[in-house]
Amino acid sequence: MPYQRLIDDLMIGAVDVLPEGALEEKLALAEHEGRPLRVKLGVDPTAPDIHLGHTVVLNKLRQFQDAGHVAVLIIGDYTARIGDPSGRSKTRPRLDPAVIDANAKTYQEQAFLILDGDPAKLEVRYNSEWLAGLTMEQLFEITATTTVARILERDDFARRWEAHQPISMLEMLYPLAQGYDSVAVRADIELGGTDQVFNLFMGRDLQEHFGQAPQAIMTMDILPGTDGVERMSKSTGNYIGVTEDPRDIYGKVMSIPDDVMMIYYRLLTDHHADEFTALEAELRSGAVSPRDAKARLAREIITRLRGPEAAAAAEEHFDRVFRRHEAASDLQELVLEADDVEDGSVYLPKVMARWFGITRSEGRRRIEQGGVTIDGEPVTSLAVPAAQLVGRRLKAGKSAAAQGRVRAP
Protein backbone atom coordinates (compact mmCIF):
# COMPACT_ATOMS: atom_id res chain seq x y z
CA MET A 1 0.00 0.00 0.00
CA PRO A 2 1.35 3.48 -0.84
CA TYR A 3 2.82 5.05 2.29
CA GLN A 4 0.56 8.12 2.45
CA ARG A 5 -2.56 6.02 1.88
CA LEU A 6 -1.52 3.81 4.81
CA ILE A 7 -1.10 6.87 7.03
CA ASP A 8 -4.50 8.20 5.96
CA ASP A 9 -6.14 4.85 6.69
CA LEU A 10 -4.53 4.44 10.11
CA MET A 11 -5.67 7.95 11.06
CA ILE A 12 -9.33 7.11 10.38
CA GLY A 13 -11.25 7.49 13.64
CA ALA A 14 -8.24 8.75 15.56
CA VAL A 15 -8.68 11.84 17.73
CA ASP A 16 -5.01 12.40 18.48
CA VAL A 17 -1.67 10.82 17.69
CA LEU A 18 0.88 12.05 20.20
CA PRO A 19 3.49 13.41 20.02
CA GLU A 20 2.81 15.05 16.67
CA GLY A 21 4.38 13.10 13.82
CA ALA A 22 5.04 10.07 16.05
CA LEU A 23 3.07 7.64 13.87
CA GLU A 24 5.10 8.51 10.78
CA GLU A 25 8.32 8.21 12.79
CA LYS A 26 7.39 4.79 14.17
CA LEU A 27 6.41 3.46 10.74
CA ALA A 28 9.67 4.77 9.23
CA LEU A 29 11.64 3.19 12.09
CA ALA A 30 9.97 -0.18 11.53
CA GLU A 31 10.78 -0.05 7.83
CA HIS A 32 14.39 0.95 8.54
CA GLU A 33 14.88 -1.81 11.11
CA GLY A 34 13.00 -4.38 9.06
CA ARG A 35 10.64 -5.37 11.87
CA PRO A 36 6.93 -5.00 12.65
CA LEU A 37 5.75 -2.47 15.20
CA ARG A 38 4.39 -3.73 18.50
CA VAL A 39 0.98 -2.10 18.90
CA LYS A 40 -0.43 -2.41 22.41
CA LEU A 41 -4.01 -2.38 23.63
CA GLY A 42 -4.74 -2.97 27.29
CA VAL A 43 -8.23 -3.96 28.45
CA ASP A 44 -9.50 -4.66 31.96
CA PRO A 45 -12.04 -7.51 32.01
CA THR A 46 -14.52 -5.80 34.32
CA ALA A 47 -17.58 -7.10 32.40
CA PRO A 48 -18.26 -10.40 30.61
CA ASP A 49 -19.59 -9.04 27.33
CA ILE A 50 -18.52 -6.28 24.98
CA HIS A 51 -20.50 -4.12 22.57
CA LEU A 52 -19.59 -2.41 19.30
CA GLY A 53 -18.31 0.63 21.20
CA HIS A 54 -15.60 -1.56 22.71
CA THR A 55 -14.60 -2.85 19.27
CA VAL A 56 -13.48 0.57 17.99
CA VAL A 57 -9.94 0.11 19.36
CA LEU A 58 -10.00 -3.58 18.42
CA ASN A 59 -10.79 -2.61 14.82
CA LYS A 60 -7.86 -0.21 14.81
CA LEU A 61 -5.63 -2.93 16.25
CA ARG A 62 -6.76 -5.24 13.43
CA GLN A 63 -5.91 -2.51 10.93
CA PHE A 64 -2.34 -2.44 12.22
CA GLN A 65 -2.24 -6.24 11.92
CA ASP A 66 -3.41 -6.07 8.32
CA ALA A 67 -0.60 -3.57 7.66
CA GLY A 68 1.93 -6.18 8.83
CA HIS A 69 2.39 -5.23 12.49
CA VAL A 70 1.97 -7.19 15.72
CA ALA A 71 -1.03 -6.61 17.98
CA VAL A 72 -0.23 -6.98 21.66
CA LEU A 73 -3.51 -7.46 23.51
CA ILE A 74 -3.03 -7.15 27.25
CA ILE A 75 -5.78 -8.62 29.40
CA GLY A 76 -5.57 -6.59 32.60
CA ASP A 77 -6.37 -9.38 35.02
CA TYR A 78 -4.17 -7.63 37.61
CA THR A 79 -5.02 -3.98 36.94
CA ALA A 80 -8.72 -4.94 37.05
CA ARG A 81 -8.18 -5.68 40.74
CA ILE A 82 -7.38 -1.99 41.21
CA GLY A 83 -10.03 -0.63 38.87
CA ASP A 84 -9.41 2.10 36.32
CA PRO A 85 -10.38 5.44 37.91
CA SER A 86 -10.75 7.14 34.51
CA GLY A 87 -13.96 9.18 34.46
CA ARG A 88 -15.00 7.93 37.90
CA SER A 89 -16.45 10.25 40.50
CA LYS A 90 -15.84 7.74 43.29
CA THR A 91 -13.73 4.70 44.05
CA ARG A 92 -15.00 1.69 42.14
CA PRO A 93 -15.55 -1.53 44.09
CA ARG A 94 -12.87 -4.20 43.79
CA LEU A 95 -13.89 -7.23 41.75
CA ASP A 96 -13.62 -10.84 42.88
CA PRO A 97 -10.59 -12.47 41.16
CA ALA A 98 -12.82 -15.38 40.05
CA VAL A 99 -15.14 -12.91 38.29
CA ILE A 100 -12.17 -11.23 36.63
CA ASP A 101 -10.86 -14.58 35.37
CA ALA A 102 -14.27 -15.54 33.96
CA ASN A 103 -14.66 -12.14 32.29
CA ALA A 104 -11.15 -12.39 30.84
CA LYS A 105 -12.01 -15.66 29.13
CA THR A 106 -15.18 -14.36 27.47
CA TYR A 107 -13.55 -11.02 26.58
CA GLN A 108 -10.73 -12.80 24.79
CA GLU A 109 -13.18 -14.99 22.87
CA GLN A 110 -15.12 -11.93 21.74
CA ALA A 111 -11.99 -9.97 20.85
CA PHE A 112 -10.99 -12.82 18.54
CA LEU A 113 -14.10 -12.07 16.48
CA ILE A 114 -12.26 -8.91 15.38
CA LEU A 115 -8.55 -9.69 15.61
CA ASP A 116 -6.42 -11.87 13.36
CA GLY A 117 -5.48 -14.85 15.53
CA ASP A 118 -2.30 -15.67 13.56
CA PRO A 119 0.42 -16.10 16.25
CA ALA A 120 2.81 -14.14 14.03
CA LYS A 121 0.44 -11.14 14.25
CA LEU A 122 -1.00 -11.41 17.75
CA GLU A 123 0.31 -11.70 21.29
CA VAL A 124 -2.20 -12.09 24.12
CA ARG A 125 -0.65 -11.33 27.49
CA TYR A 126 -2.06 -11.16 31.03
CA ASN A 127 -0.45 -8.39 33.07
CA SER A 128 -0.35 -10.59 36.15
CA GLU A 129 2.71 -12.09 34.39
CA TRP A 130 4.82 -9.12 35.47
CA LEU A 131 2.75 -7.17 38.00
CA ALA A 132 2.08 -10.07 40.38
CA GLY A 133 5.80 -10.73 40.83
CA LEU A 134 6.97 -7.17 41.51
CA THR A 135 9.02 -6.83 44.67
CA MET A 136 8.61 -3.88 47.02
CA GLU A 137 11.94 -2.54 45.78
CA GLN A 138 10.72 -2.63 42.19
CA LEU A 139 7.43 -1.00 43.19
CA PHE A 140 9.37 1.76 44.98
CA GLU A 141 11.38 2.39 41.81
CA ILE A 142 8.22 2.67 39.72
CA THR A 143 6.40 5.00 42.11
CA ALA A 144 9.50 7.19 42.41
CA THR A 145 9.17 8.12 38.74
CA THR A 146 6.23 10.46 39.39
CA THR A 147 4.82 12.78 42.05
CA VAL A 148 1.51 13.18 43.84
CA ALA A 149 1.12 16.56 42.13
CA ARG A 150 1.46 14.91 38.72
CA ILE A 151 -1.10 12.23 39.58
CA LEU A 152 -3.53 14.91 40.76
CA GLU A 153 -3.30 16.55 37.32
CA ARG A 154 -5.71 13.87 36.09
CA ASP A 155 -9.09 15.49 35.44
CA ASP A 156 -11.03 12.90 37.43
CA PHE A 157 -8.68 13.09 40.43
CA ALA A 158 -8.61 16.89 40.27
CA ARG A 159 -12.41 17.06 40.36
CA ARG A 160 -12.62 14.68 43.28
CA TRP A 161 -9.89 16.57 45.15
CA GLU A 162 -11.74 19.86 44.69
CA ALA A 163 -14.99 18.26 45.83
CA HIS A 164 -13.28 16.76 48.91
CA GLN A 165 -14.13 13.26 47.72
CA PRO A 166 -11.85 10.38 48.68
CA ILE A 167 -9.07 9.16 46.39
CA SER A 168 -7.48 5.90 47.46
CA MET A 169 -3.75 5.25 47.24
CA LEU A 170 -4.61 2.12 45.28
CA GLU A 171 -6.29 4.18 42.56
CA MET A 172 -3.21 6.37 42.31
CA LEU A 173 -1.20 3.26 41.46
CA TYR A 174 -3.40 2.43 38.48
CA PRO A 175 -1.71 4.73 35.91
CA LEU A 176 1.69 3.40 37.00
CA ALA A 177 0.57 -0.21 36.71
CA GLN A 178 -0.92 0.35 33.25
CA GLY A 179 2.15 2.31 32.22
CA TYR A 180 4.45 -0.49 33.35
CA ASP A 181 2.61 -2.81 30.95
CA SER A 182 4.20 -0.82 28.11
CA VAL A 183 7.64 -1.45 29.59
CA ALA A 184 6.97 -5.17 29.99
CA VAL A 185 5.91 -5.68 26.34
CA ARG A 186 8.21 -3.00 24.83
CA ALA A 187 5.30 -1.26 23.07
CA ASP A 188 5.94 0.99 20.07
CA ILE A 189 2.39 2.34 19.90
CA GLU A 190 -0.44 2.20 22.42
CA LEU A 191 -4.13 2.58 21.56
CA GLY A 192 -6.79 3.86 23.93
CA GLY A 193 -9.84 6.02 24.38
CA THR A 194 -9.74 9.78 24.83
CA ASP A 195 -10.21 9.26 28.58
CA GLN A 196 -6.96 7.28 28.73
CA VAL A 197 -4.48 9.97 27.70
CA PHE A 198 -2.98 10.38 31.18
CA ASN A 199 -2.43 6.63 31.55
CA LEU A 200 -0.91 6.36 28.06
CA PHE A 201 1.58 9.15 28.77
CA MET A 202 2.54 7.42 32.00
CA GLY A 203 3.62 4.50 29.84
CA ARG A 204 5.91 6.81 27.86
CA ASP A 205 7.45 8.17 31.05
CA LEU A 206 8.15 4.71 32.45
CA GLN A 207 9.61 3.47 29.17
CA GLU A 208 12.06 6.36 29.15
CA HIS A 209 12.96 5.68 32.80
CA PHE A 210 13.76 2.06 31.96
CA GLY A 211 15.83 2.98 28.90
CA GLN A 212 13.27 2.22 26.18
CA ALA A 213 12.13 4.37 23.27
CA PRO A 214 8.81 5.94 24.38
CA GLN A 215 5.68 4.70 22.67
CA ALA A 216 3.50 6.76 20.39
CA ILE A 217 -0.07 7.28 21.58
CA MET A 218 -3.21 6.99 19.48
CA THR A 219 -6.59 7.85 20.99
CA MET A 220 -9.78 6.79 19.25
CA ASP A 221 -13.12 8.54 18.81
CA ILE A 222 -16.20 7.53 20.78
CA LEU A 223 -18.93 5.49 19.06
CA PRO A 224 -22.42 6.97 19.56
CA GLY A 225 -25.15 4.60 20.66
CA THR A 226 -28.15 3.61 18.59
CA ASP A 227 -29.86 6.83 19.73
CA GLY A 228 -27.17 8.82 17.93
CA VAL A 229 -26.70 11.10 20.94
CA GLU A 230 -24.96 9.49 23.90
CA ARG A 231 -21.92 7.21 23.76
CA MET A 232 -22.77 3.55 23.36
CA SER A 233 -23.31 2.07 26.81
CA LYS A 234 -25.17 -0.79 28.45
CA SER A 235 -26.31 1.56 31.21
CA THR A 236 -28.28 3.67 28.71
CA GLY A 237 -29.54 0.68 26.70
CA ASN A 238 -28.32 2.14 23.40
CA TYR A 239 -25.78 -0.57 22.68
CA ILE A 240 -25.27 -3.38 20.15
CA GLY A 241 -23.64 -6.42 21.73
CA VAL A 242 -21.15 -8.41 19.67
CA THR A 243 -22.72 -11.71 20.78
CA GLU A 244 -26.30 -10.69 20.04
CA ASP A 245 -28.41 -12.52 17.49
CA PRO A 246 -27.29 -11.26 14.03
CA ARG A 247 -30.93 -10.41 13.28
CA ASP A 248 -30.98 -8.04 16.24
CA ILE A 249 -27.63 -6.53 15.26
CA TYR A 250 -28.99 -5.90 11.75
CA GLY A 251 -32.17 -4.31 13.06
CA LYS A 252 -30.33 -2.07 15.50
CA VAL A 253 -27.89 -0.86 12.84
CA MET A 254 -30.82 -0.05 10.56
CA SER A 255 -32.34 2.03 13.37
CA ILE A 256 -29.40 4.40 13.88
CA PRO A 257 -29.94 8.03 12.79
CA ASP A 258 -28.67 8.89 9.32
CA ASP A 259 -26.36 11.62 10.64
CA VAL A 260 -24.20 9.17 12.64
CA MET A 261 -24.01 6.48 9.96
CA MET A 262 -20.64 7.63 8.60
CA ILE A 263 -19.19 7.61 12.13
CA TYR A 264 -20.17 3.94 12.35
CA TYR A 265 -18.59 3.30 8.95
CA ARG A 266 -15.31 4.93 9.94
CA LEU A 267 -15.04 3.30 13.36
CA LEU A 268 -16.37 -0.18 12.59
CA THR A 269 -15.40 -1.05 8.99
CA ASP A 270 -12.09 -1.42 7.19
CA HIS A 271 -12.47 0.66 4.04
CA HIS A 272 -9.80 3.03 2.80
CA ALA A 273 -10.12 6.73 3.63
CA ASP A 274 -10.86 7.68 0.00
CA GLU A 275 -13.70 5.13 -0.11
CA PHE A 276 -15.42 6.87 2.80
CA THR A 277 -15.10 10.17 0.96
CA ALA A 278 -16.66 8.63 -2.14
CA LEU A 279 -19.57 7.17 -0.13
CA GLU A 280 -20.27 10.55 1.48
CA ALA A 281 -20.39 12.15 -1.98
CA GLU A 282 -22.84 9.48 -3.19
CA LEU A 283 -25.08 10.08 -0.16
CA ARG A 284 -25.07 13.86 -0.76
CA SER A 285 -25.91 13.45 -4.45
CA GLY A 286 -28.63 10.90 -3.82
CA ALA A 287 -26.84 8.21 -5.83
CA VAL A 288 -26.99 6.03 -2.70
CA SER A 289 -29.88 6.22 -0.24
CA PRO A 290 -29.26 6.26 3.53
CA ARG A 291 -31.36 3.10 3.79
CA ASP A 292 -29.15 1.20 1.33
CA ALA A 293 -25.98 2.54 2.93
CA LYS A 294 -27.15 1.35 6.37
CA ALA A 295 -28.04 -2.06 4.98
CA ARG A 296 -24.53 -2.35 3.59
CA LEU A 297 -23.11 -1.24 6.95
CA ALA A 298 -25.16 -3.86 8.82
CA ARG A 299 -24.00 -6.58 6.41
CA GLU A 300 -20.35 -5.62 6.84
CA ILE A 301 -20.52 -5.52 10.64
CA ILE A 302 -22.22 -8.92 10.87
CA THR A 303 -19.90 -10.42 8.26
CA ARG A 304 -16.90 -9.42 10.35
CA LEU A 305 -18.44 -10.82 13.54
CA ARG A 306 -20.21 -13.96 12.27
CA GLY A 307 -19.46 -14.42 8.60
CA PRO A 308 -21.25 -13.72 5.29
CA GLU A 309 -23.91 -16.43 5.71
CA ALA A 310 -25.11 -14.96 9.00
CA ALA A 311 -25.17 -11.49 7.42
CA ALA A 312 -27.24 -12.70 4.47
CA ALA A 313 -29.69 -14.50 6.76
CA ALA A 314 -30.08 -11.45 8.99
CA GLU A 315 -30.77 -9.22 5.99
CA GLU A 316 -33.29 -11.66 4.55
CA HIS A 317 -35.06 -11.81 7.91
CA PHE A 318 -35.17 -8.01 8.18
CA ASP A 319 -36.51 -7.59 4.66
CA ARG A 320 -39.12 -10.30 5.16
CA VAL A 321 -40.43 -8.90 8.44
CA PHE A 322 -39.95 -5.13 8.08
CA ARG A 323 -40.09 -4.50 4.33
CA ARG A 324 -42.42 -7.22 3.05
CA HIS A 325 -44.21 -7.48 6.43
CA GLU A 326 -44.26 -11.26 6.31
CA ALA A 327 -44.45 -13.30 9.49
CA ALA A 328 -41.19 -14.78 10.74
CA SER A 329 -41.93 -18.50 10.56
CA ASP A 330 -38.99 -19.48 12.76
CA LEU A 331 -40.30 -17.64 15.85
CA GLN A 332 -42.51 -19.17 18.49
CA GLU A 333 -45.84 -17.49 19.21
CA LEU A 334 -46.13 -15.66 22.53
CA VAL A 335 -49.87 -15.42 23.20
CA LEU A 336 -51.18 -12.71 25.48
CA GLU A 337 -54.06 -13.59 27.78
CA ALA A 338 -56.99 -11.25 28.40
CA ASP A 339 -55.85 -10.29 31.91
CA ASP A 340 -52.32 -9.50 30.69
CA VAL A 341 -53.55 -6.14 29.37
CA GLU A 342 -54.45 -3.54 31.98
CA ASP A 343 -55.29 0.02 30.94
CA GLY A 344 -53.89 -0.74 27.50
CA SER A 345 -50.46 -1.84 28.78
CA VAL A 346 -48.72 -5.16 29.43
CA TYR A 347 -46.53 -5.68 32.50
CA LEU A 348 -43.62 -7.48 30.87
CA PRO A 349 -42.09 -9.29 33.90
CA LYS A 350 -45.43 -11.06 34.39
CA VAL A 351 -45.80 -12.35 30.82
CA MET A 352 -42.08 -13.11 30.48
CA ALA A 353 -42.30 -15.34 33.55
CA ARG A 354 -45.04 -17.38 31.85
CA TRP A 355 -43.50 -17.45 28.38
CA PHE A 356 -39.85 -18.04 29.23
CA GLY A 357 -40.00 -19.89 32.54
CA ILE A 358 -38.17 -17.24 34.55
CA THR A 359 -39.10 -15.39 37.74
CA ARG A 360 -40.64 -11.94 37.63
CA SER A 361 -37.61 -10.54 39.43
CA GLU A 362 -35.35 -12.05 36.74
CA GLY A 363 -37.57 -10.45 34.10
CA ARG A 364 -37.24 -7.05 35.81
CA ARG A 365 -33.47 -7.48 36.02
CA ARG A 366 -33.15 -8.27 32.32
CA ILE A 367 -35.22 -5.22 31.41
CA GLU A 368 -33.27 -2.91 33.75
CA GLN A 369 -29.96 -4.16 32.30
CA GLY A 370 -31.10 -3.53 28.71
CA GLY A 371 -31.34 -7.22 27.87
CA VAL A 372 -34.92 -7.20 26.57
CA THR A 373 -35.74 -5.92 23.10
CA ILE A 374 -38.80 -5.39 20.93
CA ASP A 375 -37.90 -5.65 17.23
CA GLY A 376 -34.29 -5.06 18.22
CA GLU A 377 -34.94 -1.91 20.28
CA PRO A 378 -34.12 -2.09 24.01
CA VAL A 379 -37.11 -1.96 26.36
CA THR A 380 -36.77 0.80 28.95
CA SER A 381 -40.01 0.34 30.90
CA LEU A 382 -41.51 -2.58 32.80
CA ALA A 383 -44.95 -1.86 31.29
CA VAL A 384 -45.36 -1.51 27.52
CA PRO A 385 -48.46 -0.42 25.56
CA ALA A 386 -50.06 -3.54 24.08
CA ALA A 387 -50.26 -1.82 20.70
CA GLN A 388 -46.44 -1.55 20.66
CA LEU A 389 -46.06 -5.23 21.53
CA VAL A 390 -48.56 -7.20 19.45
CA GLY A 391 -47.14 -8.52 16.19
CA ARG A 392 -43.59 -7.73 17.17
CA ARG A 393 -40.60 -9.80 18.16
CA LEU A 394 -39.86 -9.88 21.88
CA LYS A 395 -36.40 -11.10 22.85
CA ALA A 396 -35.27 -11.63 26.43
CA GLY A 397 -32.18 -13.80 25.98
CA LYS A 398 -29.78 -15.28 23.46
CA SER A 399 -31.54 -18.63 23.00
CA ALA A 400 -34.48 -19.29 20.67
CA ALA A 401 -36.52 -20.27 23.71
CA ALA A 402 -36.26 -16.72 25.08
CA GLN A 403 -37.80 -14.96 22.11
CA GLY A 404 -40.89 -15.02 19.97
CA ARG A 405 -43.57 -13.01 18.19
CA VAL A 406 -46.32 -11.62 20.41
CA ARG A 407 -49.91 -12.42 19.48
CA ALA A 408 -53.06 -10.75 20.76
CA PRO A 409 -55.38 -12.63 23.16
N, C-alpha and C positions, 0 to 999 in steps of 0.2 A: 504494500500500500504506500502511495506517495506520502512523504514525511508530513507535509502540512495537513493533508487530509486526515492522517492519524491523529495529529494534535487536535484538529477541529472535532473529530469524533470523540476523543477522550474528554474533551471539555464539555460535551453535551450534558446538561443537568448539573454541572458543577457550579457552586456559588463562588468559591474562592480556591485558588491554588497558591499556597504560600510556602516560602517567600516567592515573590514575583519572578517568573521565569524558571522556577525550580523544576517544573515538569519537563521542559525542553532540555534542561541541563542533565536531569536523570536519564532521559532517553538517549541523549548523546553519549553519556558515560557508559551506558549499557552496550551501545553499539561499539564504542571504542574498546571496551574490555572484552567484548564478545561473550557476554553473559546476559541472562534475563534479569529483569528487575524483580525484587521481592516486594510484593504489594500486600500490605497487612490490613486486615479488618478484624477488630476485636468485638465480640458480642458476649454479653452476659445472659445466660439462660434463665431469666427471671420469670418466663412464661412458657407454657408447653407448645403453643402454636404461634405462627407468624402470619401477618397479612401482607398485602402487596406493598404497603408503605415500608415494611422492613426489607423488601427485596430491592429497593432502589440502590442501596450500596452493594448488594449482592450482584445486581446486574452490571454495575460498574466494574466490580471485581472480575466478572466473567469477561467483560470487554478487554480488560488487561490480559486475561488468559488467552483470548482469541488473537491478541496482538503478539503472543509469544512469551509472555511473562508468567511468573509464578505467583499464584494466589496463596497467601498465608492466612488461613482462617483460624483465629484464636478463639476457642471456647473458654470464656472467663469463668470456669468453675470455681476459681479461688476469689477473683474480684467480686463475683456475685455474692459472696459471703459478707462483703463490706456493703455493697449496694452503691450504684452510681448516684451521687448527689445532684447530677446535672438537672437543672430545672425544678428541683424539689424545694418546697417551702418548709419541709420538716424532715427529720431523720426517718429514712424508710426502715421498716422492720427487717430483721435478718431472716433469711430463708433457711429452712431445714436443709442440710447437705443432701439428704435423700431426694428431696424435691428438686434441687439443683441438678443432681445427676440424671434424674428422669427427664427433666426439661432439656438438658444438654443432648440427650439421645434423640429426642424428637426434633429439636432444632436442627441438628446435623442432618437428619434425614430430609427435612424440608429444604435446607440450604442446598442439598445435592440436586434438587429439582432445577436449580438455576445454574450451579457451578459445573464446570467440566471436571469430572472425577479422575482424569488421567493423573497418576502419581507424579508424572514429570511436570505437571502444571498446577498441582495442588498439594499443599501441606495443611493438615489439620492438627492443631496443637492445643493442648489444655494448659492454661497458665499455672496450674498447680505443679506442673513439671519443675518450674524454677522458683515460684513464689513460696511453695510449701517448705522448701529446704533452706530458705534464707536463714543465716545465723543472725544473732543480735548485732554482731559487728558489721555485717553486710547491710542490715537495715539501718544502722546508724549512718553508714556511709551514704546511703541513698537519701535519707531524710536531711542530711547535712548539705545537700545540693540546692536546697531552696529555703525560703524563710516563711514565717507565719504571715508577714505582710504580703508576700507574693501570693500565697494561697488565698488570702482574703480579697485579692483582686477579682476572683471569680464573681460573676454577677450574682449567682444564687447565694453564695456565702456572704457577699456584701449586703444583700437585701436582708438576709436573716440576722446579720450582725447589727444592722441599723434598727431592725425591729425587735432587738433583744430576744431573738429566738435561739434556742440551743444549737450548737454545731459540735458534733462529737469529734474527738481526736481520730477515731476510726475513719470517719468520712474524709478528714483531711489527708489520710493516707491513700485514698483512692486514686487521685491523679498520679501519684508517684508509682503506685502498683501498676496502673495501666501503662504509664510511661516506660516502666522497666520491661514490659513485654516487648517493646520495640528494640531494646538492647538485647534481650534474649534471642530474638529471631533475626537480628541485624536487618531491620526493615529499611527499604529504600524510599517507599511511599506508604503513607497510612491514609485510609479512607475513614470518613466519619460524618456525622450530621453537623449542622451548624451550631448545635448546642455542645459540641465536643471540642471546640477549638482550644480551650485551655488545656484539656487533657492531652491533645495531640502535640501541642507545643512543649508540654512537659516531657514527652518522649524525645523530642529534639534535644532538650537540655541534658537529659540523662545520657543520650548517645554521645554527645560531645564530651561529657564528663568521663565516660568510659572509653574515650579514644576512637569513637566511630564517627563516620560521616553522618551528619544529621539528616533525618528523613524529610522528604517533601510532604506537604499536607494538602489533601483534597477534601473539601467539604461539599456535601451533596444537598440539593434542594429538597424541600418537603413535599410529599405527595398529598394533594387534597383528598378528602374523603369523597364518598359518592354524593354528598350534598354539594360538593364544589366550593365549600366555604371553609370549614375547619379541617385541620390536618387529620389524616386517616387515623382512627383510634377505635379500639374496642369499647372504650368507656362511652363514646358518643354514638356507637352503633352504626357508624358510617364506613365500615371497613369491608374488605373483600379478603377472606381467608384463603391461603394457598391450598388448603386441603378441602375446601368446600366442593360440593357437587359442581362439576363443570357447567351444568345447566344454570345453576345459581350464579356462578361467576359471569357467565355470558349475560344473563339478565341484568345483573348489577352494573356491568360495564355499559350496557345499552342505556342505563338510566342516568348516567353522569351528565351534567350540563355540558352543552356544546362548547362553552368558553374555557373549559379545563381539559378538553379532549387532547389537545396538543401537548399539554404538560404530561399526561399519561403516556402519550407516544414517546416523548423524549426520555422519560424516566424508566419506562418499562419495556421498551423494544430496542432492537439492535440495528436500526437503520443508520445509514451515514447522514451526516449533518445536512448535506445538500438535498437528500431525499426528503427530509422534514420540510425544508424550504419549498420544495416543489409541491408537496402535499398542501401546505398552507396556501400557496398560490391557486391550486385547484379548488380548494374550499372557498376562497374569496371570489373566484370567477364563476362558481356554480358548476364547474365541470365534475366535481365530486360532491355528493350531498353529505351533510353531517351524519345522517343515518347510516349510509354505506361506509363512511370512514370509521364510525364506531363499531360496526359489524366486523370490519377488517381488524380493528384493534382487539376486539374480544377474541377473534380467532387466533391472533398471534399470541396473546397472553396465555390462552388455554393450550395452544400447541407447545409452547415452551414448558408449561407445567405438566401437561398430561399426554401430549402427542397429538398429531393431526386427526386421528380417528375420533378422539374425545371432542376435539374442537368442532369437527363436522357434525357429530351427533348433537352437541349442544346447540349449534346453529339451527339444525333441522327441527329440534324440539321448540326453540324459540319461535321460529317462523310458523310452525304448525299451530302453536297455542296462541301467539300474540298477533300474528299477521293474518293467518287463515282462520283463526278462532276455532280450531278443531280441538276436540277433547284429547287429552294426553292419555292414551290407552294403557300406559305402563304404571299409572298411579292408582293406588287404592282409593276407594270412596270413603270419605269421612262424613257420615250422616248426622246432621244436627237433629236433636229432638225438640219437641215443641217447647218444653220448659227451659231449654238452653238459651232462648232469646228473651231478655227482659228489657223493656223500654227500648227495643230496637237494637240492643247490643248483646254480644256474647262474651261471657267471662271465660277467657281462654284457659286458665289453669284447670278449670272444671272439666271442659271438654277434652283437653289434652290428656288428663288423667284417665278418662274413659277410652280414648282412641289409642293412646300409646302405652298404656300400662305403667304410668309413672304417678308419683304423688303430686298433689296440688302444689306443695311447697317446691318440689323439683321443677314443676312447670313455671312457677313464679321466678325461680332462680334463672332458668334458661332465658326467659323473657328479659329479665333485668340485666343479664350479661350479653344481650344482643344475639342470642343463639336461636331465636325463632324468627322466621321470615314468612311473608305473604308475597308470592310471586317474586321472590328474591329480595324484597325490601324488608329491612329489620323492623320488627314490631316494637313499639316504644310504650305501649299501654297494655295493662292487664285485660281491659275490656275493649272490644273492637266492634264497630257497627256491623250488624249482620250483612248489610248490603255490600260492605267492603270485603267480606269473607266468602260469601257464597260464590261458587264457580271458580274459586282461585286455589292456588297451590299453597298449602300450609306445610311448612317444614320446621321440625323441632329437633333435628339431629341428623347425623351423617348417613344413617342406614335407611333403606327403603321402608322399613317398618315405622319410621318416625316421620313420615310425610305422606301427603295424599291430597286429593282434590275435595274441597268441602261442598256438600250437597245440602240443599234446603230440606227442612223436615218433610 
